[in-house]
Amino acid sequence: MEGTPKHPKTFGEEMQRLREEAGLTLEDIAAETKISKQILSSLENGEFRFLPQKVFCRNFVSQYADVVGVDPRPLADAFEAAWDRFLLASGSHPSLVYDDPPLVRSFRWRFWVPVMAAAAILVAATFVIWKSSRIEGQFTPSQSPRAASNEFRAVPPVTSQRRPSPSPVRTEDDAPVLTQIVSITIRVRPEMECWIHYRDNNGAAGGKLLSGGTEETISLAGPVKLTVGDAGAASLEIAGRIYDDLGRPGQVVHTEVNSEGLVVLGPRPRDG
């Protein structure tokens, strides 16, 4: 599919054209792939802001291509380009990741030369003091070097001993902090589907697509950032309380969940 447009709107129009040439409706493709009609409609309308994560959508596009009878790979590659165009237009740029960080860094001579000089002076002064203390410990003015030497041989060598470090005093602030575990149960209404994405307080993140009639429970370190796609298709149970009015069908809702309940942070912002 060499000439597939790379803009979300024109990409969606190309998908619709392929479906109509195959003589299929959105309902036909939804029944065959088990993908919700709302997601298929958002793809054909180029409304990428209503879609789940790119990894899910690329799989949806490949299934769509199989049903309409075209090669999935070119259509999926065209979707990747359209998605990048969508991110550029919405101002959501992916972070740059460097596989190999630069190994050579400039040496700050003005900072390190005085530091090394001070360290050298400190080492030399320590050595001189240590040497002087050894000599003073071995000889006194009333002793000849020979007598001092004989007396020294009669006494076992003196070894330096370090004072044992005092045991650290534990305070109430040193007590380990217990991690707050949050249990979230997601229930998807029959004949619908919903995707979720989460990130907990320890940095653990993940996401999955849940089909109709599914019930799944996840336990994470709170507070948890939870995004629900197609909010009208799912309900949540947290701390014994059920939230079944998260948003309208097809809406993406961002929430924060702790052990006491859920706070809706807001839907995904529309393109400016």
Secondary structure, DSSP 8 states (H G I E B T S, - for coil): -TT---SHHHHHHHHHHHHHHTT--HHHHHHHH---HHHHHHHHTT-GGGS--HHHHHHHHHHHHHHHTS-HHHHHHHHHHHHHHHHHHHT-------SS--------HHHHHHHHHHHHHHHHHHHHHHHHHHHHHH--TTS-HHHHHHHHHHS----------------GGGS-----EEEEEEEE-TT--EEEEEE-TTS-EEEEEE-TT-EEEEEEESSEEEEEESGGGEEEEETTEEE--S-STT--EEEEEETTEEEEEEE-----
